[in-house]
Amino acid sequence: MIALLLFLQTAAIERALIVRDGPAQVMVAVTSSGGERLVRADALMSAMGGALVNGPNQRFTLVLSRGRLELVEGLPFARLDTTMIPLARPPVMRGGFLYLPFQLVSEIIPRYGGGYFYDRGARELRTFTTVARRTPA
């Protein structure tokens, strides 16, 4: 019975995403449903040191270190300030949790969130900072 439950749990988790900030890393489950990869928004924001803000009318805000992405459950768009960003799939509610399409991890957050890079081969979302280069005197 325990083996069956363990199998069902691992079958639902396609892969884990690693969120890395310097030497610190946190694993976030990536689930698959109907051929689409999804990430639980609260787990992702916690791993990134951000926050998920629940608003009225199924509106959500992903609070990142350098920006706020606004989402509406069921609509395939994200908003950053006045910029509307199309999504391949809309965010969805399942079991009382908001699930984000993986495109937010692999494309949208690195492009618009500032300070993040997605390494597809390592399945890592990494933070980075730019360092000013010193020129010799």
C-alpha positions in Angstrom: 0.0 0.0 0.0 2.8 2.4 0.9 4.6 1.5 -2.3 1.5 2.3 -4.3 1.1 5.7 -2.7 4.8 6.5 -3.2 4.5 5.5 -6.9 1.4 7.7 -7.4 3.1 10.7 -5.8 6.2 10.3 -7.9 4.2 9.7 -11.1 2.4 13.0 -10.6 5.7 14.9 -10.2 7.4 15.1 -13.6 10.6 16.8 -12.4 11.8 19.0 -9.7 12.8 22.5 -10.3 15.8 23.8 -8.4 15.7 27.4 -7.3 19.2 28.5 -6.6 20.4 31.7 -4.9 24.2 31.5 -4.6 25.0 28.3 -2.6 21.4 28.0 -1.3 19.0 25.9 -3.2 15.4 24.8 -2.8 13.5 22.1 -4.8 10.1 22.9 -6.1 7.8 20.1 -7.5 6.8 20.4 -11.2 3.6 18.5 -11.9 2.2 17.4 -15.2 -1.5 17.5 -16.1 -2.9 17.0 -19.6 0.6 17.3 -21.1 1.3 20.7 -19.5 3.9 21.3 -16.8 2.7 23.3 -13.8 4.4 24.8 -10.7 2.5 25.7 -7.5 2.7 29.5 -7.2 3.1 29.6 -3.4 5.9 27.1 -3.4 7.8 28.9 -6.2 7.4 32.3 -4.5 8.6 30.9 -1.2 11.7 29.3 -2.8 12.4 32.6 -4.6 12.1 34.7 -1.5 9.0 36.4 -3.0 5.4 36.3 -2.1 2.1 35.3 -3.6 -0.7 37.9 -2.9 -4.3 36.7 -3.3 -6.6 39.5 -4.5 -10.3 39.8 -5.2 -11.9 38.0 -8.2 -9.3 35.3 -8.7 -6.5 37.9 -9.1 -3.0 37.1 -7.9 0.3 39.0 -7.7 3.7 37.4 -7.8 5.9 39.7 -5.7 9.5 39.4 -6.9 12.6 41.2 -5.8 12.4 43.6 -8.8 8.8 43.6 -9.9 5.3 42.4 -9.5 3.6 40.1 -12.0 -0.2 40.2 -11.9 -2.2 37.2 -13.0 -5.9 36.2 -13.2 -6.9 32.6 -12.8 -8.1 31.2 -16.2 -6.7 34.1 -18.3 -3.6 33.4 -20.5 -1.9 36.8 -19.7 0.4 38.2 -17.1 0.8 42.0 -16.5 3.9 43.8 -15.4 3.0 47.5 -14.8 1.4 48.4 -18.1 2.9 45.6 -20.2 0.6 42.6 -21.0 2.5 39.4 -21.5 0.8 36.5 -23.3 1.0 33.1 -21.8 0.7 29.8 -23.6 -1.6 28.5 -20.9 -3.5 30.3 -18.2 -2.8 29.8 -14.4 -5.3 27.4 -12.8 -6.7 26.7 -9.4 -6.4 23.1 -8.2 -7.2 21.9 -4.7 -7.2 25.5 -3.4 -3.8 26.3 -4.8 -2.8 28.4 -7.8 -0.7 26.5 -10.4 1.4 28.4 -12.9 2.3 27.3 -16.4 6.0 26.4 -16.5 6.5 29.1 -19.1 6.5 31.6 -16.2 9.5 29.9 -14.8 11.4 29.3 -18.0 10.6 32.5 -19.9 8.6 35.2 -18.2 10.3 35.5 -14.8 13.8 35.5 -16.3 12.8 38.1 -18.9 10.6 40.4 -16.8 11.3 39.6 -13.2 14.9 40.9 -13.2 17.8 39.1 -11.7 16.8 35.5 -12.7 18.2 33.1 -15.3 16.6 29.7 -16.2 19.1 26.9 -17.1 17.1 24.4 -19.0 19.7 21.7 -18.9 20.1 21.8 -15.1 16.4 22.6 -14.5 17.5 25.5 -12.4 16.1 29.0 -11.9 19.0 31.0 -10.6 19.4 34.4 -9.2 22.2 36.6 -10.4 23.6 40.0 -9.9 25.7 42.0 -12.2 29.2 42.9 -11.0 30.9 46.1 -12.2 34.1 45.4 -13.9 37.1 47.3 -12.6 39.6 48.5 -15.2 43.2 48.7 -14.2 44.5 52.2 -13.5 
